[in-house]
Amino acid sequence: MADYDVVVVGAGNAGMTASAAMAQKGLKVLLLEKHNIPGGCGTSFCRGRFEFEVALHQLSGIGTAENPGPLQMMLRDLGVFEDLEFVEIPELFRVVMPGTIDVRLETNKEQVMAELQGHFPKEKEGIEKFFDLCYAFSTQMLSVFYFNDPDATREKYPILYEYAFKTSQEVIDAHFSDPLLKAVISVYWGYLGLPPNRLSFAYLAILYFSFIEFKAFHVKGGSQAMSNAIVNKFLSHGGEVRFNCGAQKILVGSDGVNGVVTEHGEEISTRYVVSNASPVATYLQLLDPEHVPDQVHTEMRGRSLSMSGFTLYMGLDCEPGDVGIEDSTSFVMSNTETGDKVYDQMQQLRVEDDLMVLSCYNIADPDFSPKGTSQVSLVTLKFGEPWLRLPPTDYFREKYLSADNMLRTLEKVYPDIRDRIEELEVGTPLTHMRYLGHPAGSIYGFQQQMKDSLFFQPGGESPIKGLYFASGWAGDPGFQPTLEAGKAAAKSVLKELGA
Ligand SMILES: Cc1cc2nc3c(=O)[nH]c(=O)nc-3n(C[C@H](O)[C@H](O)[C@H](O)COP(=O)(O)OP(=O)(O)OC[C@H]3O[C@@H](n4cnc5c(N)ncnc54)[C@H](O)[C@@H]3O)c2cc1C
């Protein structure tokens, strides 16, 4: 007799929704988390009088009451939506290249096109065609992959078939000639993790479609409030969670999974494990080598770790307007590079003139930080490898040199910001590695190169009976995809158990 029907390893987004969905259906579920709070990336931390949001900049998939998005429906199914307050972020983003361009886009297709056409009148037709294409592609994709149309043929979905395997850069080059417009349109790659010449067009199209159609949101209280609400729902269904309690081993017998050993040495019996940890850690650390089929190693060798993040978490002693911040989300570009040079730069240790995104949480929610203050975060993407090679004695120097470089660039847009910093914390790839347990601090799982893009993802299954995956490693990264991935993994386990 097993102690638990299922043990879930990791209380990141997917681990939490998997746990809640299985407990909701009556399974006896234990959730193990090595950190002392739930959420994984979806957490917060305190410095001085600020509670800093770790990761969430813009939440997709929520939609409005009239036009609910897929994530809203999923959170309603879990009974969590009603426990949370979602704050709509009015704009899509601002993109600024100091002295060159400054564009503000709203979550409205007509405004987006008109604003871009105002800046680039010669590209009027291409702009219209590009956004029509993003819409047509995304609606065809939803019909096939979300609504599972059984008659998905090339004739019925010509746009999906034509563009599914094109890179963002190929599509952008076919629509525009001005390099500045190309850089502005593709700036969302800063959320997606790969420069446009490596990024599947599908991701760019869906991101524009999704944020315009279903709007962008934040959560009152930050992503930690959402993580707490999901875990509380799980507990209300009889689930059990242990913090400061990592899984150290997944035990496997001749008939598949038969238990988990915690880092404290306790052995727990179960026939099912859902791993929210990376497959790299799951296969190489949690499982004994004899249980891992060769095919797993071959497949993992063909994939690359995604980049990590370098983030300045800043508490300002003034309101956003006092330093000229008027937007929730601002991309700050130093050049119009969109190709391999960008990818190479992400592999350099030091942040120089990398693309950065500034989020100010108080624009949509003035109460996000104490009265008269504001909370902003400034992020860029960096691979973890150079940070792993850095001698520990150089760590703090390098960390603050990069932070200083980022502030220097930011000052070109907001000249007074440095003087108003009351609290500053800097997160490097090593910080993410420490808190998430992911190799090289990867925050987006495996790289979503064309060959590994959403059309080819492995999903939550594994070759070991009873072992499932649910995370940004098994599917797409991001809040919405991972929250949904947990529900999908729960469905697979429930189906197998006939529950
Ligand atoms: C700085 C930053 C900014 C981001 N911005 C956005 C954004 O604006 N919008 C967006 O959609 N996405 C964003 N993301 C990405 C998004 O946050 C992640 O893709 C998503 O949260 C990952 O969820 P996950 O379910 O894969 O789990 P993770 O968040 O990766 O969490 C995994 C959990 O497993 C635990 N764990 C690992 N090993 C063990 C073990 N052996 N035993 C027990 N527990 C274990 C870890 O402690 C962790 O809690 C951002 C991420 C970061 C870091």
The ligand as an SDF file (V2000), in Angstrom:
LIG
                    3D

 53 58  0  0  0  0  0  0  0  0999 V2000
   13.7030   36.6460  -13.8840 C   0  0  0  0  0  0  0  0  0  0  0  0
   12.5960   35.8990  -14.5810 C   0  0  0  0  0  0  0  0  0  0  0  0
   11.6390   36.6220  -15.3150 C   0  0  0  0  0  0  0  0  0  0  0  0
   10.5850   35.9460  -15.9460 C   0  0  0  0  0  0  0  0  0  0  0  0
    9.5760   36.6820  -16.5570 N   0  0  0  0  0  0  0  0  0  0  0  0
    8.4550   36.0400  -17.0220 C   0  0  0  0  0  0  0  0  0  0  0  0
    7.2840   36.7750  -17.4700 C   0  0  0  0  0  0  0  0  0  0  0  0
    7.2000   37.9880  -17.4030 O   0  0  0  0  0  0  0  0  0  0  0  0
    6.2340   36.0830  -17.9910 N   0  0  0  0  0  0  0  0  0  0  0  0
    6.2480   34.7340  -18.0690 C   0  0  0  0  0  0  0  0  0  0  0  0
    5.2530   34.1430  -18.5280 O   0  0  0  0  0  0  0  0  0  0  0  0
    7.3260   34.0040  -17.6320 N   0  0  0  0  0  0  0  0  0  0  0  0
    8.4110   34.6190  -17.1000 C   0  0  0  0  0  0  0  0  0  0  0  0
    9.4840   33.8970  -16.6140 N   0  0  0  0  0  0  0  0  0  0  0  0
    9.5010   32.4270  -16.7990 C   0  0  0  0  0  0  0  0  0  0  0  0
    8.5790   31.7140  -15.8370 C   0  0  0  0  0  0  0  0  0  0  0  0
    8.6840   32.2900  -14.5680 O   0  0  0  0  0  0  0  0  0  0  0  0
    8.9740   30.2310  -15.7710 C   0  0  0  0  0  0  0  0  0  0  0  0
    8.9740   29.6810  -17.0920 O   0  0  0  0  0  0  0  0  0  0  0  0
    8.0110   29.4040  -14.9370 C   0  0  0  0  0  0  0  0  0  0  0  0
    7.6680   30.0450  -13.7340 O   0  0  0  0  0  0  0  0  0  0  0  0
    8.6570   28.0510  -14.6550 C   0  0  0  0  0  0  0  0  0  0  0  0
    7.7530   27.2340  -13.9350 O   0  0  0  0  0  0  0  0  0  0  0  0
    8.0630   25.7120  -13.6850 P   0  0  0  0  0  0  0  0  0  0  0  0
    6.7670   25.0480  -13.3710 O   0  0  0  0  0  0  0  0  0  0  0  0
    8.8310   25.1360  -14.8390 O   0  0  0  0  0  0  0  0  0  0  0  0
    8.9310   25.6420  -12.3480 O   0  0  0  0  0  0  0  0  0  0  0  0
   10.1560   26.4780  -11.7640 P   0  0  0  0  0  0  0  0  0  0  0  0
    9.7190   27.8780  -11.5090 O   0  0  0  0  0  0  0  0  0  0  0  0
   11.3500   26.2660  -12.5910 O   0  0  0  0  0  0  0  0  0  0  0  0
   10.3060   25.8160  -10.3380 O   0  0  0  0  0  0  0  0  0  0  0  0
   10.8130   24.5130  -10.1170 C   0  0  0  0  0  0  0  0  0  0  0  0
   10.6600   24.2250   -8.6390 C   0  0  0  0  0  0  0  0  0  0  0  0
   11.1640   22.9140   -8.3800 O   0  0  0  0  0  0  0  0  0  0  0  0
   11.8850   22.9550   -7.1470 C   0  0  0  0  0  0  0  0  0  0  0  0
   12.8160   21.8170   -7.1390 N   0  0  0  0  0  0  0  0  0  0  0  0
   13.8320   21.5650   -7.9950 C   0  0  0  0  0  0  0  0  0  0  0  0
   14.4400   20.4050   -7.6590 N   0  0  0  0  0  0  0  0  0  0  0  0
   13.7880   19.9210   -6.5760 C   0  0  0  0  0  0  0  0  0  0  0  0
   13.9420   18.7470   -5.7800 C   0  0  0  0  0  0  0  0  0  0  0  0
   14.8940   17.8330   -6.0210 N   0  0  0  0  0  0  0  0  0  0  0  0
   13.0900   18.5540   -4.7500 N   0  0  0  0  0  0  0  0  0  0  0  0
   12.1070   19.4680   -4.4770 C   0  0  0  0  0  0  0  0  0  0  0  0
   11.9370   20.5940   -5.1810 N   0  0  0  0  0  0  0  0  0  0  0  0
   12.7570   20.8130   -6.2300 C   0  0  0  0  0  0  0  0  0  0  0  0
   12.5720   24.3040   -7.1600 C   0  0  0  0  0  0  0  0  0  0  0  0
   12.9780   24.7000   -5.8570 O   0  0  0  0  0  0  0  0  0  0  0  0
   11.4480   25.1730   -7.7370 C   0  0  0  0  0  0  0  0  0  0  0  0
   10.5930   25.6490   -6.7210 O   0  0  0  0  0  0  0  0  0  0  0  0
   10.5250   34.5260  -15.9230 C   0  0  0  0  0  0  0  0  0  0  0  0
   11.4830   33.8050  -15.1900 C   0  0  0  0  0  0  0  0  0  0  0  0
   12.4880   34.4860  -14.4940 C   0  0  0  0  0  0  0  0  0  0  0  0
   13.4440   33.7080  -13.6300 C   0  0  0  0  0  0  0  0  0  0  0  0
  1  2  1  0
  2  3  1  0
  2 52  2  0
  3  4  2  0
  4  5  1  0
  4 50  1  0
  5  6  2  0
  6  7  1  0
  6 13  1  0
  7  8  2  0
  7  9  1  0
  9 10  1  0
 10 11  2  0
 10 12  1  0
 12 13  2  0
 13 14  1  0
 14 15  1  0
 14 50  1  0
 15 16  1  0
 16 17  1  0
 16 18  1  0
 18 19  1  0
 18 20  1  0
 20 21  1  0
 20 22  1  0
 22 23  1  0
 23 24  1  0
 24 25  2  0
 24 26  1  0
 24 27  1  0
 27 28  1  0
 28 29  2  0
 28 30  1  0
 28 31  1  0
 31 32  1  0
 32 33  1  0
 33 34  1  0
 33 48  1  0
 34 35  1  0
 35 36  1  0
 35 46  1  0
 36 37  1  0
 36 45  1  0
 37 38  2  0
 38 39  1  0
 39 40  1  0
 39 45  2  0
 40 41  1  0
 40 42  2  0
 42 43  1  0
 43 44  2  0
 44 45  1  0
 46 47  1  0
 46 48  1  0
 48 49  1  0
 50 51  2  0
 51 52  1  0
 52 53  1  0
M  END
$$$$
